[in-house]
C-alpha cells in the first residue's frame, strides 16, 4: 500500500500506522490493522525475547491470517486501481 501511494518504509509499525489512514477513510477495516499489529508483536517477541517460543498452532493461525490479509489488501489495491482509471 505504501509503495502504491509513493512511500517507502521498512518499519513494520509504520506500515500498520499508515494503513490506519485507510481505516479512517473507510476503505479498510480496523481488524486488519489489529491483525498486523498482533502478528508484528509476536514476531518481535520471537526475535528478541529469549524465553518466547511460538507454537505450531500459533504459526499456523498466523499463516492463515496472513493469507486472508494479503487477499484483502490485493482487493483494496484493485479497487483503488479501478477508481483511478
MODELLER restraints for C-alpha pairs under 7 A, 6 or more apart:
rsr = mdl.restraints
at = mdl.atoms
rsr.add(forms.Gaussian(group=physical.xy_distance, feature=features.Distance(at['CA:2:A'], at['CA:8:A']), mean=6.25, stdev=0.5))
rsr.add(forms.Gaussian(group=physical.xy_distance, feature=features.Distance(at['CA:12:A'], at['CA:40:A']), mean=6.99, stdev=0.5))
rsr.add(forms.Gaussian(group=physical.xy_distance, feature=features.Distance(at['CA:16:A'], at['CA:33:A']), mean=5.72, stdev=0.5))
rsr.add(forms.Gaussian(group=physical.xy_distance, feature=features.Distance(at['CA:16:A'], at['CA:36:A']), mean=6.59, stdev=0.5))
rsr.add(forms.Gaussian(group=physical.xy_distance, feature=features.Distance(at['CA:16:A'], at['CA:37:A']), mean=6.61, stdev=0.5))
rsr.add(forms.Gaussian(group=physical.xy_distance, feature=features.Distance(at['CA:19:A'], at['CA:33:A']), mean=6.60, stdev=0.5))
rsr.add(forms.Gaussian(group=physical.xy_distance, feature=features.Distance(at['CA:20:A'], at['CA:33:A']), mean=6.70, stdev=0.5))
rsr.add(forms.Gaussian(group=physical.xy_distance, feature=features.Distance(at['CA:22:A'], at['CA:28:A']), mean=5.39, stdev=0.5))
rsr.add(forms.Gaussian(group=physical.xy_distance, feature=features.Distance(at['CA:23:A'], at['CA:29:A']), mean=5.68, stdev=0.5))
rsr.add(forms.Gaussian(group=physical.xy_distance, feature=features.Distance(at['CA:23:A'], at['CA:30:A']), mean=5.90, stdev=0.5))
rsr.add(forms.Gaussian(group=physical.xy_distance, feature=features.Distance(at['CA:32:A'], at['CA:69:A']), mean=6.60, stdev=0.5))
rsr.add(forms.Gaussian(group=physical.xy_distance, feature=features.Distance(at['CA:39:A'], at['CA:62:A']), mean=6.83, stdev=0.5))
rsr.add(forms.Gaussian(group=physical.xy_distance, feature=features.Distance(at['CA:45:A'], at['CA:52:A']), mean=6.34, stdev=0.5))
rsr.add(forms.Gaussian(group=physical.xy_distance, feature=features.Distance(at['CA:46:A'], at['CA:52:A']), mean=5.67, stdev=0.5))
rsr.add(forms.Gaussian(group=physical.xy_distance, feature=features.Distance(at['CA:46:A'], at['CA:53:A']), mean=6.30, stdev=0.5))
rsr.add(forms.Gaussian(group=physical.xy_distance, feature=features.Distance(at['CA:46:A'], at['CA:54:A']), mean=6.89, stdev=0.5))
